């Protein structure tokens, strides 16, 4: 459990809004519902993110990446 807490403080999801097509695939697989897609905007609630990387893997246009915060 400590390892998950440490990872969540080290990594965060970065969104390239120039590439994102706002399809909501990322929000549909997020186990913590920390991703919200509204019109032409994608918002990640980073404190809720558990760094599972599912959103990065499912993104069809590779607009998301996990980066060191």
C-alpha positions in Angstrom: 0.0 0.0 0.0 2.8 2.4 0.8 4.2 1.8 -2.7 0.9 2.9 -4.3 1.0 6.1 -2.3 4.6 6.9 -3.3 3.9 6.2 -7.0 0.8 8.5 -7.0 2.9 11.3 -5.8 5.7 10.7 -8.4 3.7 10.2 -11.6 0.8 12.2 -13.2 -1.1 12.0 -16.5 -0.3 14.6 -19.1 -2.8 15.4 -21.8 -1.9 16.8 -25.2 -5.1 18.6 -26.0 -3.8 19.3 -29.5 -4.0 15.5 -30.2 -6.9 14.5 -28.0 -10.1 13.9 -29.9 -12.2 13.9 -26.6 -13.6 10.4 -27.3 -13.9 9.6 -23.6 -12.2 6.2 -23.9 -9.9 7.2 -21.1 -12.6 8.2 -18.7 -14.6 5.0 -19.4 -11.7 2.8 -18.2 -10.6 4.9 -15.2 -11.3 2.9 -12.0 -11.4 6.0 -9.9 -13.4 8.3 -12.2 -10.7 10.9 -12.1 -11.0 11.9 -15.8 -13.8 14.1 -16.9 -14.4 14.9 -20.6 -16.6 18.0 -21.3 -17.0 19.3 -24.9 -13.5 20.1 -26.0 -11.8 19.7 -22.6 -10.3 16.8 -20.7 -9.6 17.2 -17.0 -7.6 14.9 -14.8 -8.2 15.1 -11.0 -4.6 14.1 -10.1 -5.1 13.5 -6.4 -7.7 10.8 -7.3 -5.4 9.2 -9.9 -3.9 5.9 -8.8 -1.4 5.7 -11.7 -2.8 2.5 -13.2 -1.9 3.7 -16.7 -5.1 2.3 -18.2 -6.1 5.6 -19.8 -2.7 5.9 -21.5 -2.9 2.4 -22.9 -6.5 2.8 -24.3 -6.1 6.2 -25.9 -6.6 5.6 -29.6 -4.6 8.8 -30.6 -1.9 8.6 -27.9 -2.8 11.9 -26.4 -2.1 10.8 -22.8 1.2 10.0 -21.2 2.4 9.3 -17.7 5.1 11.7 -16.7 7.2 12.3 -13.6 5.6 15.2 -11.6 
